[in-house]
Amino acid sequence: MKSITLTRFLIEQEREADALPTELRMLIETVARACKAIGNAVSKGALGEVLGSLGSENVQGEVQKKLDVIANELLLEANEWGGHLAAMASEEMETLHRIPHRYPKGEYLLLFDPIDGSSNIDVGLTVGTIFSVLVAPAECSGRDVTEEDFLQPGSRQVAAGYALYGPQALLVLTIGAGVYEFTLDREIGSWRMTDGPMTMPQGAREFAINMSNRRQWSPAVTRYIDERVAGSEGPLGKDYNMRWTASMVADIHRILKRGGIFLYPADAREPGKARLRLMYEANPMAFLVTQAGGAATDGTTAILDIAPSGLHQRVGVVIGDKAEVAAASAMAEVG
Ligand code: FDP
């Protein structure tokens, strides 16, 4: 298959469409390079002694896998010296990572989940890296960036994407003008475009949710899922299929390619809270899915409109097929 490289795509966006500032292009290329290195570490598995846990916990109170920490380091090292960034934030770090004073600073803020779907690492299943790029507020030039500078709604993202380390290594990206997929050509070492602009198929009868949490759901989520499980014998009169990878990045990639809906709603386990993180999981995925013609809410409110209150804020996520997301939201509104 003859396809253009990520570098060429980005340079053309910069040159022809005038949609991409040079600094942002270079930042995206750096992130993409780091994702190659992460994918390489993932693919070595037990042979690279990268599996297993470290015995430490991250800020979320979750046990850190070796790969969580390796991937975090790879992203920090790759991005701190290039001069494109004002600061970084990650699922694996309690607070922001400022660019060391010995390096020049740029205007962008990079947020990432270095390894999403960590429970899959040790069993050889698909994991990924998710990233989001914001512009640092003008006020922070001349002073140190603070956590508050990151607290911008997802609608202000200037780029977002994920890498998927599965049967192929894939990079899926938006700079706010469509969604494009690149596959890693391992022999040459370059990302080559394999899909895009991507349009999410609508009308697919497939949902993704962790059914073991059913007793913790709100009545609205329970009703929404029960109607689909009832299939042709229920009020919808049609059968649905279910998939759950326990790796958001893999589940959302499937939905981008063949349609459907993903739900990780807020539930009764922690009142008012949820599992997924707004700033580096829900926001970038919402940007990608809406760019591909889908929708994303926390159950009622558009994810991209949520004003964040913390770097590691959690949020309910209902994302994918527009009509399905609307149906789930309609039930939540009725209660
Ligand atoms: P993980 O914590 O394993 O990195 O980011 C949260 C996440 O993965 C999502 O990728 C995934 O969809 C979800 O958690 C899985 O949660 P459950 O174990 O509750 O199914």
Residues whose N, C-alpha, C, O or C-beta is under 5 A from the ligand:
A	BS01	FDP	I115 D116 G117 S118 S119 N210 A246 S247 M248 V249
